[in-house]
Amino acid sequence: MSTTLESIELAAQQLSINERAALAHSLLKGLDEAEGDERYIESLWASEAEDRLDGYLEGEIEASPMADVVERVRSRIRQ
């Protein structure tokens, strides 16, 4: 655990139960908002995948053999 996180946790433990509940609510609400961003990002990726599939089916995009793709990725990782 980072020093900053430890100090925040120690400070939070000094709060009253009502203040801790309010803090927990605020933190959890922030996570819910992040989920909304995640769903939006997933929808963008789904749209991108559909566009690529359409491009492939219409002959605008060529496919590569899996072995070639894996080798390209491995060579990039090694760099």
Steps between C-alpha positions, in 0.01 A plus 500: 500500500636842410585755768235735366232232515607403852481860620157545340379181665631613842332838458174335394504282810494819710170609344165440665292211374274740309799668336651162406167392351484821297858447384430136405189608310697763312777254409255233386307754295826582322541133411148491357586796278812316378279205400302734279823601328590133464168421333549794264851382411371146443233635264769688305706180468192305389431763234863487386485119475181519294656758267806280451287194431296694247822622336629144480174364359492779240861432398634830636716332767718193449540231763837373625578144606499461879862380504611823327305716744646318801852534363454875440374548855785294647759698305352827627506374858869402467598851385 
